[in-house]
Amino acid sequence: MFMYLPELKRVRRITVRSVSGSLFGTDFSYEDLERLQSIGAGANVTRLADAEVGGQSTYVLAGSPSPDSGSAYERVVSFIDQKTCIPLKMELYEKGGQLRKLLTVDPAQVRREGGIWFPGQVSLRDLAEQSETRLVVKKIAIDIEISDSIFSESALSTTGH
């Protein structure tokens, strides 16, 4: 995985070692965003009893990332809205079983655009650091044509995107 850093005017490779690091000084790590996008990927997942979050019925999934994944987490519990399939809550436990981060989505902030559900706001609390970051979606475009050639290290270096 690569990312262009405008302030350095260079492309940076995201390695297993840096995947757990802070993303632009926020409470989010690259791994947190990946887990939000791909619930249960690269983990041994078990379905737990359904639960309610913010008045919404959710499926509850508990996943343990493989030891060789480089994950900062020992266990991730996700509460997935049964109607929209949006994770309304994620509990991220660090090694030793301590709850480290809590990701929440207010069900009232879940919106639909072009047949696709998305969270209008995502909050992530780092319980160890006693800090919180809110990710707010102000504008979204669905089904935009983007060439695969943009997603390469050389394209990032030459276009600055």
LUMPA-96841 format. One record per residue: x, y, z of N, C-alpha, C, O in turn; residue in three letters. Coordinates in steps of 0.05 Angstrom, whole numbers, padded with zeros to 5 digits, always signed. Atoms other than C-alpha are relative to their C-alpha. Example, Ala and Ser with C-alpha at 12.3 -4.5 7.8 and 13.67 -1.06 7.14 Angstrom:
<dokes>
+00018-00024+00000+00246-00090+00156+00018+00024+00000+00039+00024+00013ALA
-00016-00024-00001+00273-00021+00143-00015+00022+00014-00005+00044+00018SER
</dokes>
This chain:
<dokes>
+00017-00023+00000+00000+00000+00000+00018+00025+00000+00039+00025+00014MET
-00016-00024+00002+00026+00069-00018-00019+00024+00005-00043+00023+00000PHE
+00015-00024-00004+00004+00140+00000+00017+00024-00007+00041+00025+00000MET
-00014-00025+00006+00023+00208-00028-00002+00019+00023-00024+00024+00032TYR
+00000-00019-00022+00043+00258+00025+00007+00028-00012+00030+00033-00018LEU
-00004-00026+00012+00034+00329-00003+00021+00017+00014+00037+00031+00001PRO
-00019-00017-00014+00074+00362+00052+00029-00008-00005+00047+00009-00003GLU
-00027+00010+00006+00135+00319+00034+00005-00002-00030+00027-00006-00039LEU
-00001+00003+00029+00119+00317-00040+00013-00027-00008+00029-00029-00027LYS
-00010+00027+00006+00134+00242-00040-00020-00021+00007-00039-00017+00023ARG
+00016+00023-00005+00102+00174-00039+00012-00016+00023+00036-00020+00023VAL
-00010+00016-00023+00107+00134+00025-00013-00028-00002-00037-00030-00006ARG
+00011+00027-00001+00099+00059+00029-00010-00006+00028+00004+00000+00048ARG
+00011+00007-00026+00054+00035+00084+00007-00030+00005-00002-00047-00010ILE
-00010+00026-00005+00087-00026+00114-00016-00013+00024-00031+00001+00037THR
+00013+00014-00023+00062-00078+00165+00007+00015+00026-00010+00017+00044VAL
-00009-00014-00024+00103-00040+00217-00015+00026+00004-00022+00033+00027ARG
+00013-00026-00003+00070+00027+00202-00030-00001-00003-00043+00020+00001SER
+00029+00002+00004-00001+00001+00190-00015+00007+00025-00039+00015+00024VAL
+00013-00006-00025-00017+00010+00264+00005+00029+00009-00006+00038+00029SER
-00006-00027-00008+00011+00081+00266-00022+00019-00006-00041+00013-00021GLY
+00021-00021+00003-00030+00145+00268-00001+00009-00029+00019+00012-00043SER
+00005-00010+00027-00060+00169+00203-00003+00030+00002-00023+00040+00012LEU
+00000-00030+00000-00044+00244+00195-00005+00011+00028-00018+00032+00030PHE
+00002-00010-00027-00040+00253+00271-00027-00004+00013-00033+00008+00034GLY
+00027+00005-00011-00111+00227+00283+00001-00025+00017+00023-00038+00020THR
+00002+00025-00015-00134+00169+00327-00003-00024-00019+00001-00046-00010ASP
+00002+00021+00020-00145+00129+00263+00027-00010-00009+00046+00006-00012PHE
-00023+00011+00013-00092+00082+00238-00009-00011-00027-00032-00013-00032SER
+00006+00012+00025-00088+00052+00169-00016-00026+00005-00035-00032-00010TYR
+00014+00025-00007-00110-00013+00201-00029+00005+00008-00046-00011+00000GLU
+00027-00006-00009-00171+00019+00233-00018+00005-00025-00040-00006-00026ASP
+00015-00006+00024-00195+00045+00165-00005-00026-00016-00026-00030-00028LEU
+00002+00025+00014-00181-00023+00133-00021-00018+00013-00037-00031+00000GLU
+00019+00016-00014-00221-00058+00187-00029+00010-00003-00048-00005-00004ARG
+00026-00012+00005-00279-00009+00178-00010-00007-00027-00034-00012-00031LEU
+00008+00006+00027-00280-00023+00104-00004-00030-00005-00022-00037-00020GLN
+00000+00029+00005-00268-00098+00106-00003-00016+00026+00016-00027+00036SER
+00005+00014-00025-00300-00127+00168+00008-00029-00002-00001-00044-00019ILE
-00007+00028-00002-00269-00193+00187+00022-00009-00019+00031-00032-00017GLY
-00021+00009+00019-00217-00194+00131+00026-00007+00015+00034+00008+00033ALA
-00025+00008-00013-00154-00231+00152-00003-00008+00029+00017-00007+00044GLY
+00004+00008-00028-00185-00255+00217-00018-00025+00001-00033-00031-00017ALA
+00017+00022-00006-00217-00316+00246-00025+00012+00013-00023+00022+00036ASN
+00024-00014-00009-00289-00291+00255-00021-00019+00010-00026-00041-00001VAL
+00021+00015-00013-00344-00317+00300-00025+00018+00003-00022+00041+00010THR
+00025-00016-00003-00417-00294+00300-00009-00004+00029-00012-00026+00038ARG
+00011+00000-00027-00442-00275+00369-00030+00006-00001-00041+00009-00022LEU
+00029-00006-00002-00513-00262+00393-00005+00028-00011+00010+00046-00005ALA
+00008-00026+00010-00548-00205+00357-00004+00019+00024-00009+00011+00046ASP
+00003-00020-00021-00552-00139+00396-00012+00025-00013-00015+00027-00037ALA
+00010-00026+00009-00581-00069+00391+00020+00022+00005+00033+00022+00026GLU
-00018-00023-00003-00540-00006+00380-00017+00024-00010-00025+00025-00033VAL
+00015-00024+00008-00576+00061+00380-00028-00006-00010-00038+00008-00027GLY
+00027+00008+00009-00643+00026+00372-00001-00017-00025-00023-00024-00034GLY
-00002+00015+00024-00619-00012+00311+00008-00029+00006+00025-00033+00023GLN
-00008+00028-00003-00615-00088+00307+00026-00005-00015+00029+00004-00038SER
-00026+00005+00012-00544-00111+00293+00008-00029+00002+00001-00044+00020THR
-00014+00026-00001-00506-00174+00276+00026+00007+00015+00038+00028+00011TYR
-00025-00004-00015-00446-00182+00323+00020-00020-00009+00015-00045-00007VAL
-00022+00018+00009-00381-00210+00296+00025+00006+00016+00032+00029+00021LEU
-00025-00003-00015-00318-00223+00337+00022-00013-00017+00020-00036-00025ALA
-00022+00010+00016-00253-00230+00299+00026+00002+00014+00031+00021+00029GLY
-00027+00000-00010-00183-00248+00319+00020+00000-00023+00022-00020-00037SER
-00019-00001+00022-00130-00225+00269+00022-00021+00004+00029-00028+00027PRO
-00020+00020-00002-00078-00277+00253+00025+00012+00012+00031+00035+00008SER
-00024-00011-00014-00014-00270+00295+00021+00011-00019+00036+00030-00012PRO
-00020-00010+00018+00029-00259+00233-00009+00024-00017+00005+00033-00035ASP
+00011-00022+00015-00015-00202+00207+00013+00027+00007+00010+00046-00008SER
-00011-00025-00009+00022-00149+00246-00021+00018+00013-00015+00042+00017GLY
+00022-00016-00011-00044-00125+00275+00007+00009+00028+00020-00004+00044SER
-00003-00011-00027-00044-00081+00336-00021-00011+00019-00020-00007+00043ALA
+00023+00010-00016-00107-00117+00359+00000-00030+00003+00008-00045-00015TYR
+00003+00029-00006-00119-00184+00391-00028-00009-00008-00032-00032-00015GLU
+00028+00007+00005-00194-00181+00380-00015+00025-00009-00011+00047+00002ARG
+00017-00022+00009-00244-00137+00343-00029-00010+00000-00035-00031-00012VAL
+00028+00007-00001-00319-00140+00358-00015+00022-00016-00013+00046-00009VAL
+00014-00019+00018-00363-00108+00304-00030-00005+00002-00040-00027+00003SER
+00029+00000-00002-00437-00090+00310-00010+00011-00027-00008+00035-00031PHE
+00007-00007+00027-00465-00089+00239-00030+00004-00003-00046-00015+00004ILE
+00028-00006+00004-00532-00056+00224-00013-00020-00019-00003-00023-00041ASP
+00013+00020+00017-00579-00110+00197-00013+00011-00024-00016-00003-00044GLN
+00013-00012+00023-00613-00062+00150+00020+00011-00021+00016+00006-00045LYS
-00018-00014+00018-00555-00023+00120+00028-00013-00004+00042-00007-00022THR
-00027+00014+00000-00494-00069+00134+00022+00020+00007+00045+00014+00001CYS
-00020-00019-00009-00458-00008+00163+00007-00007+00029-00010-00012+00045ILE
-00008+00005-00028-00417-00021+00226-00007+00024+00017+00003+00046+00012PRO
+00009-00021-00018-00450+00020+00280+00019+00003+00024+00019+00023+00038LEU
-00018-00001-00022-00398+00002+00332+00022-00021-00005+00016-00043-00015LYS
-00022+00019+00000-00330-00032+00334+00016+00004+00025+00024+00026+00032MET
-00017+00000-00023-00292-00051+00396+00027-00012-00008+00027-00035-00017GLU
-00026+00009+00009-00217-00057+00383+00017-00006+00025+00025+00013+00039LEU
-00014+00008-00024-00180-00096+00437+00030-00005-00007+00036-00020-00025TYR
-00028+00004+00005-00104-00093+00441+00009-00026+00014-00007-00039+00028GLU
-00011+00025-00011-00060-00151+00461-00002+00002+00031+00004+00022+00043LYS
+00005+00001-00029-00076-00172+00533-00029+00004+00006-00037+00002+00029GLY
+00029-00001-00004-00151-00163+00522-00011+00027+00009-00035+00029+00015GLY
+00009-00026-00008-00154-00089+00540-00014+00015-00023-00003+00016-00045GLN
+00014-00016+00020-00206-00047+00502+00017+00025-00005+00021+00041+00013LEU
-00017-00023+00007-00162+00004+00465-00015+00022-00014-00013+00046-00007ARG
+00015-00020+00016-00208+00039+00415-00029-00008-00003-00036-00032-00004LYS
+00028+00004+00004-00282+00047+00406-00009+00017-00023-00008+00042-00022LEU
+00009-00014+00024-00310+00065+00338-00031+00000+00001-00043-00021+00006LEU
+00030-00001-00001-00383+00089+00335-00010+00016-00024+00002+00035-00034THR
+00015-00015+00021-00432+00112+00281-00028+00004+00011-00041-00015+00019VAL
+00027-00006-00008-00496+00147+00300-00019-00009-00022-00016+00000-00045ASP
+00019+00009+00021-00552+00110+00263-00014+00023-00015-00021+00020-00038PRO
+00013-00023+00012-00584+00178+00249+00018+00013-00021+00008+00028-00038ALA
-00019-00012+00020-00521+00197+00209+00005-00019-00024+00020-00012-00042GLN
-00003+00019+00023-00526+00136+00162-00018+00010-00022-00042+00014-00018VAL
+00015-00010+00023-00547+00160+00093+00002-00019-00024+00019-00037-00024ARG
+00000+00016+00025-00562+00130+00025+00003+00018-00024-00010+00039-00026ARG
-00005-00015+00025-00535+00156-00041+00003-00020-00023+00020-00038-00022GLU
-00003+00017+00023-00546+00121-00107-00002-00030+00007+00011-00047-00006GLY
+00003+00027-00007-00568+00057-00073+00021-00011+00019+00021-00035+00026GLY
-00021+00008-00018-00507+00055-00027-00002+00014+00026-00005+00038+00028ILE
+00001-00011-00027-00510+00064+00048+00028+00008+00009+00047-00007+00002TRP
-00026-00008-00011-00453+00102+00082-00004+00016+00026-00025+00029+00029PHE
+00002-00016-00024-00439+00133+00150+00007+00029-00006+00028+00034-00018PRO
-00007-00028+00004-00442+00209+00149+00021+00010+00019+00034+00030+00014GLY
-00020-00008-00020-00398+00212+00211+00008-00026+00014-00008-00042+00022GLN
-00012+00022-00015-00352+00162+00245+00017+00012+00022+00034+00029+00017VAL
-00016-00010-00023-00323+00174+00314+00017-00023+00010+00008-00046+00012SER
-00019+00020-00011-00262+00137+00341+00013+00011+00025+00027+00032+00025LEU
-00012-00007-00025-00242+00142+00414+00023-00018+00007+00020-00043+00006ARG
-00023+00015-00010-00173+00120+00436-00001+00002+00030+00005+00023+00042ASP
+00004+00000-00029-00185+00100+00508+00026+00003+00016+00026+00015+00037LEU
-00026-00003-00013-00111+00096+00526+00011+00028-00002+00022+00039+00018ALA
-00010-00028+00004-00094+00165+00498-00020+00020+00009-00014+00044+00011GLU
+00022-00018-00008-00161+00194+00521-00004+00023-00021-00005+00046-00014GLN
+00004-00019+00022-00172+00227+00453-00021-00012-00019-00028-00035-00017SER
+00022+00008+00019-00225+00225+00398+00004+00014-00026+00011+00038-00027GLU
-00001-00011+00027-00226+00236+00323-00027-00005-00013-00038-00027-00011THR
+00025+00003+00015-00289+00248+00282+00006+00003-00030+00019+00022-00038ARG
-00003-00001+00029-00289+00232+00208-00028+00007-00011-00047-00008-00007LEU
+00026-00010+00010-00345+00271+00172+00000-00001-00030+00019+00009-00043VAL
+00003+00001+00029-00368+00257+00101-00018+00024-00008-00042+00025-00001VAL
+00015-00024+00008-00389+00324+00071-00011-00003-00028-00032+00009-00035LYS
+00009+00003+00028-00395+00302-00002+00009-00028-00009+00030-00037-00002LYS
-00006+00026+00011-00397+00235-00037-00009-00002-00029-00030+00009-00036ILE
+00007+00004+00028-00397+00215-00110+00001-00031-00005+00020-00044+00003ALA
+00002+00029+00005-00419+00145-00131+00004-00006-00030-00004+00009-00047ILE
-00004+00010+00027-00398+00106-00193+00015+00019-00018+00009+00023-00041ASP
-00017-00017+00016-00345+00155-00216+00022-00018-00013+00033-00035+00000ILE
-00021+00015+00014-00298+00127-00269+00028+00009+00008+00035+00032+00005GLU
-00028-00005-00007-00227+00122-00243+00017-00022-00012+00012-00045-00007ILE
-00017+00019+00014-00173+00089-00284+00017-00015+00021+00027-00003+00040SER
-00017+00016-00018-00135+00032-00249+00028+00010+00000+00043+00006+00019ASP
-00028-00010+00002-00070+00065-00273+00006+00021+00021+00030+00026+00027SER
-00005-00020-00020-00079+00119-00220+00010-00013+00026+00025+00000+00041ILE
-00007+00013-00025-00069+00068-00165+00027-00015-00002+00028-00040+00002PHE
-00027+00011+00001+00006+00056-00173+00019+00020+00013+00013+00043+00014SER
-00019-00017-00012+00067+00083-00139+00010+00022-00019+00012+00045-00012GLU
-00010-00019+00020+00092+00116-00203-00021+00022-00006-00014+00045-00009SER
+00020-00020+00005+00025+00150-00216-00003+00020+00023-00007+00044+00018ALA
+00002-00017-00023+00022+00177-00146+00024+00020+00000+00020+00044+00007LEU
-00024-00017+00001+00093+00205-00154-00002+00022-00021+00006+00044-00016SER
+00000-00020+00022+00079+00240-00220-00024+00018+00001-00023+00041-00008THR
+00024-00017+00000+00008+00266-00208-00004+00015+00027-00018+00035+00027THR
+00003-00013-00026+00014+00285-00134-00027-00004+00012-00037+00014+00026GLY
+00026+00005-00012-00052+00253-00115+00002-00023+00020-00018-00031+00032HIS
</dokes>
